[in-house]
Amino acid sequence: MSLWFIAVPLAALAIIIVIAIVAARTAAFKSKQTDAPSTITYPVDVKSAAARLAGAVTFKTVSGHDRSRFDYGQFSTSHAFLEKSFPPGHTPSWKSRLLTATAR
């Protein structure tokens, strides 16, 4: 009797057993994920947000590889606009954390 007549059925049986174990464990699995609120709402002043967006899109901050065509004035003006529009994001501690993170 050849070794193949024993090895092949044993390998097939082992594969079937592994598949059965995986299927049983998958069926018995219970999720440990906690329930979360379905939505989180934040109050938004739509008119103020629209005004800030309308002001932000007026700056020509598109740049390319040609540094001679780069308009630094537009970026400076847009940065000043952002500082005025979003003061909490431009505190000295926030700027230092941002500069530290981008320097890496």
C-alpha positions in Angstrom: 0.0 0.0 0.0 1.4 3.4 -1.0 2.0 6.2 1.4 -0.2 8.5 -0.7 -3.3 6.4 0.1 -2.8 7.3 3.8 -1.4 10.8 3.6 -3.9 12.3 1.2 -7.0 11.3 3.2 -5.4 12.4 6.5 -4.5 15.8 5.0 -8.0 16.2 3.7 -9.4 15.2 7.1 -7.1 17.7 8.8 -8.2 20.5 6.5 -11.9 19.6 7.1 -11.3 19.7 10.9 -9.6 23.1 10.7 -12.4 24.5 8.6 -15.0 23.1 11.0 -13.2 24.7 14.0 -12.9 28.0 12.3 -16.6 28.0 11.3 -17.7 27.0 14.8 -15.6 29.8 16.4 -16.9 32.3 13.9 -20.5 31.4 14.6 -19.9 31.6 18.4 -18.1 35.0 18.2 -19.8 37.8 20.1 -18.8 41.4 19.3 -17.2 43.4 22.1 -17.9 46.7 20.5 -19.7 49.1 22.7 -22.8 51.0 21.6 -22.1 54.5 20.4 -24.5 57.4 19.8 -25.7 57.3 16.3 -25.1 60.9 15.6 -23.3 63.8 17.3 -24.6 67.2 16.5 -22.8 70.5 16.8 -24.5 73.9 16.7 -23.4 75.6 13.4 -24.1 79.2 12.5 -24.7 78.6 8.8 -24.6 82.3 7.8 -21.2 82.8 9.6 -19.8 79.6 8.1 -20.9 80.7 4.7 -19.4 84.1 5.1 -16.0 82.6 6.2 -16.0 80.2 3.3 -16.9 83.0 0.9 -14.0 85.1 2.3 -11.6 82.1 2.1 -12.2 81.3 -1.6 -11.2 84.8 -2.7 -7.4 84.1 -2.1 -5.3 82.8 -5.0 -3.2 80.3 -3.1 -2.5 77.8 -5.9 1.2 77.1 -6.3 3.4 75.0 -8.5 7.0 74.1 -9.0 8.0 77.4 -10.4 9.0 79.5 -7.4 9.3 82.7 -9.5 5.5 82.7 -10.0 4.7 82.0 -6.3 2.6 84.8 -4.8 3.6 84.9 -1.1 1.3 87.9 -0.6 -1.8 85.8 -1.2 -0.6 83.2 1.3 0.1 85.9 3.9 -3.3 87.5 3.4 -5.1 84.2 3.6 -3.2 83.3 6.8 -4.2 86.6 8.3 -7.8 85.9 7.3 -7.7 82.4 9.0 -6.2 83.9 12.2 -9.1 86.5 12.3 -11.7 83.9 11.4 -10.6 81.1 13.7 -8.8 82.6 16.7 -8.7 79.5 18.9 -6.7 77.7 16.2 -4.1 80.4 16.2 -3.0 80.6 19.8 0.8 80.6 20.4 0.7 77.2 22.0 -1.2 75.7 19.1 1.2 77.2 16.6 4.2 75.9 18.4 2.7 72.4 18.5 1.9 72.6 14.8 5.4 73.8 13.9 6.9 71.0 16.0 4.7 68.4 14.4 5.5 69.6 10.8 9.2 69.8 11.4 9.5 66.1 11.9 
